[in-house]
Amino acid sequence: MAKLHFHYSTMNAGKSTNLLQAAHNYNERGMETYLLTAALDNRAGTGQIGSRIGLAREADIFQTADNLFDKVAARIDQGPIACVFIDEAQFLTKDQVWQLARAVDDLKIPVMAYGLRVDFRGELFPGSAALLALADEMREVRTICHCGRKANMVIRQDENGNVLKDGAQVQIGGNETYVSLCRRHWREAVGD
């Protein structure tokens, strides 16, 4: 039975690495997959899913105006696929999450979405909120704070290492911009 899966975490937990490994497992068994990543995040290159440990693979891109049910259906028209993988799922719109749910239900294709749960202010991304509401299965990908506790929050820093409390929800960056922390250390960092 096809399901909508949401694998979520903070920055630097290995979400993209997990996605690439899962897609590889399908392909190794002769099953085709369809990989999508947000056009907005091109740190690994446009149309690339990349991990911090050096794994990378080509992917189709999605933008906020795209109908993902139509994209999945069009890909199936080119040949059968066993699973759809979505990287940077926090950048999905609510409508796109519903479109993916429809692909699961109507096209009977599993969808594995990987993304951040909350932003640097501790607020849900719209795509993540919709996935938390609609996903059949959810799994937290764990990483650790500098204190050794589970990190479930992230701070944004400027180029001098100062913690930023305001700004646009979306700012593409990596280790130079974001640090994953446990809730206690996040609270200390933001002055709460």
N, C-alpha and C positions, 0 to 999 in steps of 0.2 A: 504494500500500500504506500503510495507516494505521500510525503509529508513536507511541510515547510519547517525548516530548521533554522534557528538563530544561535550562532556561536558569538558571544560577546565578551569584551574585556576592556581594559585600558590600553594605552599605548605600550608597545614593546612586549606584548605577552606571547607573540608567536601566532597570531591569527592567520596571517598570510602564509606562513610556513605550514600550518595545519591544513589550510585550504589546498595548497599545492601538493601536499602529501596525499590527501584524500583523492584529489583528481588523478594523481599518478596511479593510485591503487586501482581506480576504475580502468584507466587506460592500459595498465599492465595486464588486465584480464580481458582486453579486447573490447572494452565498452567505451564509446565516445562520450565526451563531456562537452558542455558549453560553458565557457568562462566569461564573466563580465566584470568590469571594474569601472569605477566612477571616472568620467572624463576630467573631472575637477582635480583629481589627485594624480599628477604625472611624475611623482618623484622617481619612480622606476623607469619612466619613459611612457609616452603615450601608447595606450593599448598594451601595457605590461603589468602583470602582477609580480611584484618583487618582494623578497623578504630580507630582513637585516642580515641573515646568514648567507646570502648570495644566491638563493634559489630564485628563478624567474621563469615566467612563461607568458606567451602572447595571450591576449584576451580581447574580446569585443568591448567597446566602451558604451556606457549609458550616460545620458544627460537627463536633466529633470523633465524635459518635454517628451521624452521617449515613452512609448507604451510598451512595457516589458512583456505583457502577454503576447503582443504582436511580434516582438523580437524573438521570443522563444518559439512561437508557432512557425515563424519564417525559418528559423534554424532547423526545426524538426522536418520541414518540407525539403530540406537539403539532404536529409538522412537521419536515421534514428540516433537519439542521444539517451544516455542512461541517467544523467543528472545535470542540473544547472548549478553552477557555483557563482556566488556574488561576493566580490571583495569590496571593502569600503561601504558596507551596507547602511551605515549611518547617513549617507548622502542620498538614499532613496527618499522619494516623497511618500506620503501616506497612500496616495493613489497607486503608486508603483508597487507598494507592498501588497495592496489588494489585487493588483494585476498578477503578481507572482503567486498569490494564494489561489487565484483563478486558474493559473497554469497548473498548479498542483492538482486542484480538484477536477478540472475539465480535460486537461491533457495527460493527466496521470503521470506527471514527471516530478521526481523529488527536486526540491530547491534547498541548497545549503547557503545561507547568508552569513557572512562574517563581518563584524564591525564593532565600533565603539558603542558603549552604552550611554555614557555621559560625556559632556564637554568639560572644559576647564573651570566652568562656574558650578559644576555639579548638576547641570540640567540635562534632561534627555534630548537627544537629537530627534527630530520628527520621524525619520526612518526607523530609528531604534525603538521609539515609543510604539509605532505601529507594529513592528515585529514582535515586541513584548506582548502586545495585545492579540496578535493573530497566529503566531508560530505554534505549530503542533508540538515541537520539541525545542527546548532551550538548553544551552550548555555554556557555562562560564569557562573561559580560558584563563587560567590563573597566572599571575606574575606577582613579584614581591616588591615591597617598599624597601628602602635602604635599611630599615630596622628589622627586616626579616618577616614582618607580618604581610598578609595578603594585601596587595595594592588594588583598590577599587575606585580610585579617583586619579585625576591628572591635573597638574598645574601647567600654566603657560608662562614662559619666561621671555624677557626681552634679551637683546644681544649681550647685556651685562649681567644676566642672571637674576634680574629683579622680577619678582612674581607679579604678573598682570592679573587684575581682577575684572577688568572691563575690556570690551572689544567685540568684534564680530564673532559669532559662534564658530564660523569656519575660517580657519587659517591653516593652510597646509604647512606641515613641518614635521621634523623628526626629533632626534635626541637633542638637537641644538635648541629646540623650542619647547618641548614637552617633557615632563618628568612624572612618572607614575608613583603614587604615594598611597599609603593606607589613609583611611578617613581621618585619624587623629593627626597625622603629620600634614595632611592637606589643610585641615582646620588651622593648624599652627602657621602654615605657610601663607594662608590668605588672611590671617589676623582675626580668626573667629574664636 
